[in-house]
Amino acid sequence: MRNPISPPLEYSTHSMRRTKAAQIYKQTGNLRAVQIPLGHTKLESTVRYLGVEVDDALQLSELVDL
């Protein structure tokens, strides 16, 4: 028997994490804003995780002040 507080079976922790990351990226266009909550040490990991085009990500990352 499933816990009634658990999300529906079609949603997993990972899918919700990925969706939240995609929403942050869509709203901000800021890879660093996505990288930090995900805990990625390398920006390349965040780019791969989001599935964005590398050229687009590199162009956007040049606009981000670190």
PyMOL Python script that loads the backbone (N, CA, C, O; Angstrom):
from pymol import cmd

cmd.read_pdbstr("""\
ATOM      1  N   MET A   1       0.840  -1.185   0.000  1.00  0.00           N
ATOM      2  CA  MET A   1       0.000   0.000   0.000  1.00  0.00           C
ATOM      3  C   MET A   1       0.887   1.252   0.000  1.00  0.00           C
ATOM      4  O   MET A   1       1.841   1.356   0.772  1.00  0.00           O
ATOM      5  N   ARG A   2       0.559   2.170  -0.859  1.00  0.00           N
ATOM      6  CA  ARG A   2       1.314   3.417  -0.998  1.00  0.00           C
ATOM      7  C   ARG A   2       0.973   4.397   0.104  1.00  0.00           C
ATOM      8  O   ARG A   2      -0.150   4.437   0.608  1.00  0.00           O
ATOM      9  N   ASN A   3       1.971   5.185   0.464  1.00  0.00           N
ATOM     10  CA  ASN A   3       1.771   6.261   1.427  1.00  0.00           C
ATOM     11  C   ASN A   3       0.901   7.334   0.765  1.00  0.00           C
ATOM     12  O   ASN A   3       1.254   7.798  -0.319  1.00  0.00           O
ATOM     13  N   PRO A   4      -0.217   7.749   1.365  1.00  0.00           N
ATOM     14  CA  PRO A   4      -1.105   8.741   0.723  1.00  0.00           C
ATOM     15  C   PRO A   4      -0.454  10.117   0.547  1.00  0.00           C
ATOM     16  O   PRO A   4      -0.946  10.933  -0.232  1.00  0.00           O
ATOM     17  N   ILE A   5       0.631  10.380   1.251  1.00  0.00           N
ATOM     18  CA  ILE A   5       1.312  11.665   1.124  1.00  0.00           C
ATOM     19  C   ILE A   5       2.289  11.657  -0.056  1.00  0.00           C
ATOM     20  O   ILE A   5       2.674  12.716  -0.550  1.00  0.00           O
ATOM     21  N   SER A   6       2.686  10.470  -0.503  1.00  0.00           N
ATOM     22  CA  SER A   6       3.634  10.351  -1.614  1.00  0.00           C
ATOM     23  C   SER A   6       3.028  10.892  -2.899  1.00  0.00           C
ATOM     24  O   SER A   6       1.814  10.822  -3.095  1.00  0.00           O
ATOM     25  N   PRO A   7       3.884  11.441  -3.789  1.00  0.00           N
ATOM     26  CA  PRO A   7       3.358  11.891  -5.085  1.00  0.00           C
ATOM     27  C   PRO A   7       2.903  10.693  -5.909  1.00  0.00           C
ATOM     28  O   PRO A   7       3.300   9.564  -5.620  1.00  0.00           O
ATOM     29  N   PRO A   8       2.085  10.915  -6.918  1.00  0.00           N
ATOM     30  CA  PRO A   8       1.648   9.818  -7.785  1.00  0.00           C
ATOM     31  C   PRO A   8       2.859   9.061  -8.344  1.00  0.00           C
ATOM     32  O   PRO A   8       3.953   9.616  -8.441  1.00  0.00           O
ATOM     33  N   LEU A   9       2.659   7.819  -8.702  1.00  0.00           N
ATOM     34  CA  LEU A   9       3.754   6.971  -9.158  1.00  0.00           C
ATOM     35  C   LEU A   9       4.447   7.502 -10.406  1.00  0.00           C
ATOM     36  O   LEU A   9       5.622   7.208 -10.622  1.00  0.00           O
ATOM     37  N   GLU A  10       3.750   8.274 -11.229  1.00  0.00           N
ATOM     38  CA  GLU A  10       4.373   8.783 -12.453  1.00  0.00           C
ATOM     39  C   GLU A  10       5.395   9.892 -12.157  1.00  0.00           C
ATOM     40  O   GLU A  10       6.150  10.298 -13.041  1.00  0.00           O
ATOM     41  N   TYR A  11       5.413  10.369 -10.927  1.00  0.00           N
ATOM     42  CA  TYR A  11       6.375  11.394 -10.528  1.00  0.00           C
ATOM     43  C   TYR A  11       7.403  10.777  -9.589  1.00  0.00           C
ATOM     44  O   TYR A  11       7.058  10.096  -8.623  1.00  0.00           O
ATOM     45  N   SER A  12       8.650  11.026  -9.887  1.00  0.00           N
ATOM     46  CA  SER A  12       9.705  10.563  -8.992  1.00  0.00           C
ATOM     47  C   SER A  12      10.453  11.777  -8.470  1.00  0.00           C
ATOM     48  O   SER A  12      10.310  12.882  -8.994  1.00  0.00           O
ATOM     49  N   THR A  13      11.242  11.567  -7.447  1.00  0.00           N
ATOM     50  CA  THR A  13      12.048  12.653  -6.909  1.00  0.00           C
ATOM     51  C   THR A  13      12.942  13.228  -7.994  1.00  0.00           C
ATOM     52  O   THR A  13      13.109  14.443  -8.098  1.00  0.00           O
ATOM     53  N   HIS A  14      13.517  12.344  -8.801  1.00  0.00           N
ATOM     54  CA  HIS A  14      14.420  12.802  -9.858  1.00  0.00           C
ATOM     55  C   HIS A  14      13.688  13.612 -10.916  1.00  0.00           C
ATOM     56  O   HIS A  14      14.202  14.632 -11.376  1.00  0.00           O
ATOM     57  N   SER A  15      12.499  13.175 -11.308  1.00  0.00           N
ATOM     58  CA  SER A  15      11.770  13.924 -12.343  1.00  0.00           C
ATOM     59  C   SER A  15      11.355  15.296 -11.828  1.00  0.00           C
ATOM     60  O   SER A  15      11.358  16.270 -12.581  1.00  0.00           O
ATOM     61  N   MET A  16      10.996  15.380 -10.539  1.00  0.00           N
ATOM     62  CA  MET A  16      10.638  16.682  -9.975  1.00  0.00           C
ATOM     63  C   MET A  16      11.866  17.586  -9.874  1.00  0.00           C
ATOM     64  O   MET A  16      11.774  18.790 -10.115  1.00  0.00           O
ATOM     65  N   ARG A  17      13.014  17.009  -9.520  1.00  0.00           N
ATOM     66  CA  ARG A  17      14.273  17.772  -9.437  1.00  0.00           C
ATOM     67  C   ARG A  17      14.647  18.326 -10.813  1.00  0.00           C
ATOM     68  O   ARG A  17      15.040  19.484 -10.947  1.00  0.00           O
ATOM     69  N   ARG A  18      14.516  17.473 -11.827  1.00  0.00           N
ATOM     70  CA  ARG A  18      14.860  17.885 -13.189  1.00  0.00           C
ATOM     71  C   ARG A  18      13.892  18.954 -13.695  1.00  0.00           C
ATOM     72  O   ARG A  18      14.311  19.899 -14.363  1.00  0.00           O
ATOM     73  N   THR A  19      12.620  18.817 -13.387  1.00  0.00           N
ATOM     74  CA  THR A  19      11.618  19.793 -13.793  1.00  0.00           C
ATOM     75  C   THR A  19      11.891  21.150 -13.145  1.00  0.00           C
ATOM     76  O   THR A  19      11.818  22.185 -13.808  1.00  0.00           O
ATOM     77  N   LYS A  20      12.204  21.142 -11.851  1.00  0.00           N
ATOM     78  CA  LYS A  20      12.507  22.389 -11.146  1.00  0.00           C
ATOM     79  C   LYS A  20      13.733  23.062 -11.757  1.00  0.00           C
ATOM     80  O   LYS A  20      13.745  24.277 -11.956  1.00  0.00           O
ATOM     81  N   ALA A  21      14.760  22.276 -12.052  1.00  0.00           N
ATOM     82  CA  ALA A  21      15.969  22.821 -12.674  1.00  0.00           C
ATOM     83  C   ALA A  21      15.645  23.439 -14.036  1.00  0.00           C
ATOM     84  O   ALA A  21      16.138  24.516 -14.367  1.00  0.00           O
ATOM     85  N   ALA A  22      14.823  22.759 -14.811  1.00  0.00           N
ATOM     86  CA  ALA A  22      14.440  23.279 -16.130  1.00  0.00           C
ATOM     87  C   ALA A  22      13.642  24.577 -15.996  1.00  0.00           C
ATOM     88  O   ALA A  22      13.810  25.496 -16.797  1.00  0.00           O
ATOM     89  N   GLN A  23      12.776  24.650 -14.987  1.00  0.00           N
ATOM     90  CA  GLN A  23      11.994  25.871 -14.772  1.00  0.00           C
ATOM     91  C   GLN A  23      12.892  27.045 -14.393  1.00  0.00           C
ATOM     92  O   GLN A  23      12.715  28.156 -14.893  1.00  0.00           O
ATOM     93  N   ILE A  24      13.843  26.797 -13.519  1.00  0.00           N
ATOM     94  CA  ILE A  24      14.774  27.861 -13.134  1.00  0.00           C
ATOM     95  C   ILE A  24      15.544  28.347 -14.356  1.00  0.00           C
ATOM     96  O   ILE A  24      15.706  29.551 -14.555  1.00  0.00           O
ATOM     97  N   TYR A  25      16.014  27.419 -15.166  1.00  0.00           N
ATOM     98  CA  TYR A  25      16.782  27.784 -16.363  1.00  0.00           C
ATOM     99  C   TYR A  25      15.914  28.564 -17.345  1.00  0.00           C
ATOM    100  O   TYR A  25      16.362  29.562 -17.910  1.00  0.00           O
ATOM    101  N   LYS A  26      14.678  28.120 -17.552  1.00  0.00           N
ATOM    102  CA  LYS A  26      13.772  28.812 -18.475  1.00  0.00           C
ATOM    103  C   LYS A  26      13.488  30.234 -18.013  1.00  0.00           C
ATOM    104  O   LYS A  26      13.459  31.161 -18.823  1.00  0.00           O
ATOM    105  N   GLN A  27      13.281  30.405 -16.723  1.00  0.00           N
ATOM    106  CA  GLN A  27      12.913  31.718 -16.193  1.00  0.00           C
ATOM    107  C   GLN A  27      14.092  32.678 -16.130  1.00  0.00           C
ATOM    108  O   GLN A  27      13.919  33.885 -16.296  1.00  0.00           O
ATOM    109  N   THR A  28      15.282  32.152 -15.894  1.00  0.00           N
ATOM    110  CA  THR A  28      16.439  33.029 -15.694  1.00  0.00           C
ATOM    111  C   THR A  28      17.443  32.998 -16.837  1.00  0.00           C
ATOM    112  O   THR A  28      18.141  33.984 -17.074  1.00  0.00           O
ATOM    113  N   GLY A  29      17.523  31.872 -17.551  1.00  0.00           N
ATOM    114  CA  GLY A  29      18.568  31.716 -18.561  1.00  0.00           C
ATOM    115  C   GLY A  29      19.948  31.657 -17.923  1.00  0.00           C
ATOM    116  O   GLY A  29      20.962  31.785 -18.610  1.00  0.00           O
ATOM    117  N   ASN A  30      19.986  31.464 -16.614  1.00  0.00           N
ATOM    118  CA  ASN A  30      21.225  31.524 -15.847  1.00  0.00           C
ATOM    119  C   ASN A  30      21.620  30.124 -15.402  1.00  0.00           C
ATOM    120  O   ASN A  30      20.999  29.546 -14.510  1.00  0.00           O
ATOM    121  N   LEU A  31      22.652  29.590 -16.026  1.00  0.00           N
ATOM    122  CA  LEU A  31      23.099  28.246 -15.687  1.00  0.00           C
ATOM    123  C   LEU A  31      23.613  28.153 -14.252  1.00  0.00           C
ATOM    124  O   LEU A  31      23.435  27.132 -13.588  1.00  0.00           O
ATOM    125  N   ARG A  32      24.238  29.199 -13.788  1.00  0.00           N
ATOM    126  CA  ARG A  32      24.761  29.204 -12.414  1.00  0.00           C
ATOM    127  C   ARG A  32      23.614  29.116 -11.406  1.00  0.00           C
ATOM    128  O   ARG A  32      23.756  28.484 -10.359  1.00  0.00           O
ATOM    129  N   ALA A  33      22.486  29.743 -11.716  1.00  0.00           N
ATOM    130  CA  ALA A  33      21.321  29.684 -10.836  1.00  0.00           C
ATOM    131  C   ALA A  33      20.761  28.269 -10.758  1.00  0.00           C
ATOM    132  O   ALA A  33      20.091  27.925  -9.785  1.00  0.00           O
ATOM    133  N   VAL A  34      21.021  27.462 -11.749  1.00  0.00           N
ATOM    134  CA  VAL A  34      20.600  26.063 -11.747  1.00  0.00           C
ATOM    135  C   VAL A  34      21.679  25.197 -11.098  1.00  0.00           C
ATOM    136  O   VAL A  34      21.374  24.266 -10.353  1.00  0.00           O
ATOM    137  N   GLN A  35      22.924  25.508 -11.385  1.00  0.00           N
ATOM    138  CA  GLN A  35      24.047  24.710 -10.905  1.00  0.00           C
ATOM    139  C   GLN A  35      24.097  24.640  -9.373  1.00  0.00           C
ATOM    140  O   GLN A  35      24.317  23.569  -8.807  1.00  0.00           O
ATOM    141  N   ILE A  36      23.896  25.760  -8.717  1.00  0.00           N
ATOM    142  CA  ILE A  36      24.043  25.821  -7.256  1.00  0.00           C
ATOM    143  C   ILE A  36      23.037  24.906  -6.533  1.00  0.00           C
ATOM    144  O   ILE A  36      23.462  24.077  -5.728  1.00  0.00           O
ATOM    145  N   PRO A  37      21.726  25.021  -6.787  1.00  0.00           N
ATOM    146  CA  PRO A  37      20.810  24.134  -6.052  1.00  0.00           C
ATOM    147  C   PRO A  37      20.974  22.658  -6.404  1.00  0.00           C
ATOM    148  O   PRO A  37      20.653  21.788  -5.595  1.00  0.00           O
ATOM    149  N   LEU A  38      21.475  22.371  -7.612  1.00  0.00           N
ATOM    150  CA  LEU A  38      21.696  20.978  -7.982  1.00  0.00           C
ATOM    151  C   LEU A  38      22.944  20.401  -7.315  1.00  0.00           C
ATOM    152  O   LEU A  38      23.096  19.185  -7.203  1.00  0.00           O
ATOM    153  N   GLY A  39      23.834  21.293  -6.873  1.00  0.00           N
ATOM    154  CA  GLY A  39      25.050  20.837  -6.224  1.00  0.00           C
ATOM    155  C   GLY A  39      26.119  20.370  -7.186  1.00  0.00           C
ATOM    156  O   GLY A  39      27.026  19.634  -6.798  1.00  0.00           O
ATOM    157  N   HIS A  40      26.023  20.787  -8.440  1.00  0.00           N
ATOM    158  CA  HIS A  40      27.033  20.402  -9.420  1.00  0.00           C
ATOM    159  C   HIS A  40      28.286  21.262  -9.240  1.00  0.00           C
ATOM    160  O   HIS A  40      28.186  22.477  -9.072  1.00  0.00           O
ATOM    161  N   THR A  41      29.447  20.641  -9.275  1.00  0.00           N
ATOM    162  CA  THR A  41      30.693  21.398  -9.172  1.00  0.00           C
ATOM    163  C   THR A  41      31.137  21.913 -10.532  1.00  0.00           C
ATOM    164  O   THR A  41      31.841  22.919 -10.621  1.00  0.00           O
ATOM    165  N   LYS A  42      30.728  21.228 -11.584  1.00  0.00           N
ATOM    166  CA  LYS A  42      31.120  21.631 -12.936  1.00  0.00           C
ATOM    167  C   LYS A  42      29.901  22.115 -13.717  1.00  0.00           C
ATOM    168  O   LYS A  42      28.851  21.473 -13.714  1.00  0.00           O
ATOM    169  N   LEU A  43      30.058  23.241 -14.375  1.00  0.00           N
ATOM    170  CA  LEU A  43      28.971  23.783 -15.190  1.00  0.00           C
ATOM    171  C   LEU A  43      28.588  22.807 -16.301  1.00  0.00           C
ATOM    172  O   LEU A  43      27.426  22.735 -16.702  1.00  0.00           O
ATOM    173  N   GLU A  44      29.569  22.061 -16.791  1.00  0.00           N
ATOM    174  CA  GLU A  44      29.309  21.080 -17.849  1.00  0.00           C
ATOM    175  C   GLU A  44      28.307  20.020 -17.392  1.00  0.00           C
ATOM    176  O   GLU A  44      27.504  19.535 -18.190  1.00  0.00           O
ATOM    177  N   SER A  45      28.354  19.667 -16.125  1.00  0.00           N
ATOM    178  CA  SER A  45      27.399  18.684 -15.587  1.00  0.00           C
ATOM    179  C   SER A  45      25.982  19.245 -15.638  1.00  0.00           C
ATOM    180  O   SER A  45      25.035  18.529 -15.964  1.00  0.00           O
ATOM    181  N   THR A  46      25.843  20.514 -15.319  1.00  0.00           N
ATOM    182  CA  THR A  46      24.532  21.163 -15.339  1.00  0.00           C
ATOM    183  C   THR A  46      24.015  21.248 -16.771  1.00  0.00           C
ATOM    184  O   THR A  46      22.833  21.011 -17.021  1.00  0.00           O
ATOM    185  N   VAL A  47      24.887  21.580 -17.701  1.00  0.00           N
ATOM    186  CA  VAL A  47      24.503  21.652 -19.119  1.00  0.00           C
ATOM    187  C   VAL A  47      24.001  20.291 -19.585  1.00  0.00           C
ATOM    188  O   VAL A  47      22.961  20.201 -20.238  1.00  0.00           O
ATOM    189  N   ARG A  48      24.733  19.238 -19.253  1.00  0.00           N
ATOM    190  CA  ARG A  48      24.355  17.888 -19.647  1.00  0.00           C
ATOM    191  C   ARG A  48      23.033  17.492 -18.982  1.00  0.00           C
ATOM    192  O   ARG A  48      22.168  16.893 -19.621  1.00  0.00           O
ATOM    193  N   TYR A  49      22.883  17.823 -17.718  1.00  0.00           N
ATOM    194  CA  TYR A  49      21.675  17.492 -16.957  1.00  0.00           C
ATOM    195  C   TYR A  49      20.436  18.130 -17.572  1.00  0.00           C
ATOM    196  O   TYR A  49      19.382  17.501 -17.665  1.00  0.00           O
ATOM    197  N   LEU A  50      20.573  19.374 -17.988  1.00  0.00           N
ATOM    198  CA  LEU A  50      19.440  20.087 -18.586  1.00  0.00           C
ATOM    199  C   LEU A  50      19.173  19.674 -20.021  1.00  0.00           C
ATOM    200  O   LEU A  50      18.058  19.829 -20.521  1.00  0.00           O
ATOM    201  N   GLY A  51      20.197  19.148 -20.686  1.00  0.00           N
ATOM    202  CA  GLY A  51      20.038  18.756 -22.075  1.00  0.00           C
ATOM    203  C   GLY A  51      19.995  19.940 -23.024  1.00  0.00           C
ATOM    204  O   GLY A  51      19.384  19.862 -24.090  1.00  0.00           O
ATOM    205  N   VAL A  52      20.639  21.038 -22.643  1.00  0.00           N
ATOM    206  CA  VAL A  52      20.670  22.207 -23.523  1.00  0.00           C
ATOM    207  C   VAL A  52      21.819  22.067 -24.499  1.00  0.00           C
ATOM    208  O   VAL A  52      22.737  21.277 -24.281  1.00  0.00           O
ATOM    209  N   GLU A  53      21.767  22.826 -25.562  1.00  0.00           N
ATOM    210  CA  GLU A  53      22.837  22.822 -26.541  1.00  0.00           C
ATOM    211  C   GLU A  53      24.091  23.442 -25.938  1.00  0.00           C
ATOM    212  O   GLU A  53      24.023  24.477 -25.276  1.00  0.00           O
ATOM    213  N   VAL A  54      25.218  22.815 -26.167  1.00  0.00           N
ATOM    214  CA  VAL A  54      26.473  23.282 -25.579  1.00  0.00           C
ATOM    215  C   VAL A  54      26.805  24.695 -26.035  1.00  0.00           C
ATOM    216  O   VAL A  54      27.237  25.515 -25.225  1.00  0.00           O
ATOM    217  N   ASP A  55      26.615  24.995 -27.305  1.00  0.00           N
ATOM    218  CA  ASP A  55      26.912  26.339 -27.812  1.00  0.00           C
ATOM    219  C   ASP A  55      26.053  27.393 -27.124  1.00  0.00           C
ATOM    220  O   ASP A  55      26.545  28.460 -26.754  1.00  0.00           O
ATOM    221  N   ASP A  56      24.766  27.089 -26.954  1.00  0.00           N
ATOM    222  CA  ASP A  56      23.871  28.020 -26.264  1.00  0.00           C
ATOM    223  C   ASP A  56      24.301  28.207 -24.817  1.00  0.00           C
ATOM    224  O   ASP A  56      24.312  29.322 -24.295  1.00  0.00           O
ATOM    225  N   ALA A  57      24.653  27.104 -24.183  1.00  0.00           N
ATOM    226  CA  ALA A  57      25.061  27.165 -22.775  1.00  0.00           C
ATOM    227  C   ALA A  57      26.343  27.972 -22.609  1.00  0.00           C
ATOM    228  O   ALA A  57      26.462  28.771 -21.680  1.00  0.00           O
ATOM    229  N   LEU A  58      27.287  27.768 -23.495  1.00  0.00           N
ATOM    230  CA  LEU A  58      28.546  28.515 -23.403  1.00  0.00           C
ATOM    231  C   LEU A  58      28.310  30.000 -23.616  1.00  0.00           C
ATOM    232  O   LEU A  58      28.896  30.831 -22.923  1.00  0.00           O
ATOM    233  N   GLN A  59      27.460  30.336 -24.565  1.00  0.00           N
ATOM    234  CA  GLN A  59      27.149  31.741 -24.822  1.00  0.00           C
ATOM    235  C   GLN A  59      26.479  32.364 -23.588  1.00  0.00           C
ATOM    236  O   GLN A  59      26.813  33.484 -23.201  1.00  0.00           O
ATOM    237  N   LEU A  60      25.555  31.654 -22.986  1.00  0.00           N
ATOM    238  CA  LEU A  60      24.882  32.160 -21.787  1.00  0.00           C
ATOM    239  C   LEU A  60      25.835  32.243 -20.601  1.00  0.00           C
ATOM    240  O   LEU A  60      25.778  33.192 -19.819  1.00  0.00           O
ATOM    241  N   SER A  61      26.715  31.245 -20.468  1.00  0.00           N
ATOM    242  CA  SER A  61      27.627  31.245 -19.322  1.00  0.00           C
ATOM    243  C   SER A  61      28.612  32.410 -19.370  1.00  0.00           C
ATOM    244  O   SER A  61      29.106  32.853 -18.333  1.00  0.00           O
ATOM    245  N   GLU A  62      28.893  32.899 -20.564  1.00  0.00           N
ATOM    246  CA  GLU A  62      29.790  34.071 -20.693  1.00  0.00           C
ATOM    247  C   GLU A  62      29.116  35.328 -20.140  1.00  0.00           C
ATOM    248  O   GLU A  62      29.796  36.282 -19.762  1.00  0.00           O
ATOM    249  N   LEU A  63      27.802  35.330 -20.093  1.00  0.00           N
ATOM    250  CA  LEU A  63      27.064  36.480 -19.582  1.00  0.00           C
ATOM    251  C   LEU A  63      26.919  36.449 -18.057  1.00  0.00           C
ATOM    252  O   LEU A  63      26.522  37.442 -17.447  1.00  0.00           O
ATOM    253  N   VAL A  64      27.241  35.316 -17.452  1.00  0.00           N
ATOM    254  CA  VAL A  64      27.067  35.137 -16.009  1.00  0.00           C
ATOM    255  C   VAL A  64      28.322  35.556 -15.282  1.00  0.00           C
ATOM    256  O   VAL A  64      29.420  35.090 -15.584  1.00  0.00           O
ATOM    257  N   ASP A  65      28.146  36.448 -14.312  1.00  0.00           N
ATOM    258  CA  ASP A  65      29.265  36.864 -13.471  1.00  0.00           C
ATOM    259  C   ASP A  65      29.422  35.876 -12.334  1.00  0.00           C
ATOM    260  O   ASP A  65      28.457  35.545 -11.645  1.00  0.00           O
ATOM    261  N   LEU A  66      30.636  35.410 -12.144  1.00  0.00           N
ATOM    262  CA  LEU A  66      30.900  34.502 -11.022  1.00  0.00           C
ATOM    263  C   LEU A  66      31.710  35.190  -9.975  1.00  0.00           C
ATOM    264  O   LEU A  66      32.034  34.588  -8.951  1.00  0.00           O
TER     265      LEU A  66
END
""", "prot")
cmd.dss("prot")
cmd.show_as("cartoon", "prot")
cmd.util.cbc("prot")
cmd.orient("prot")
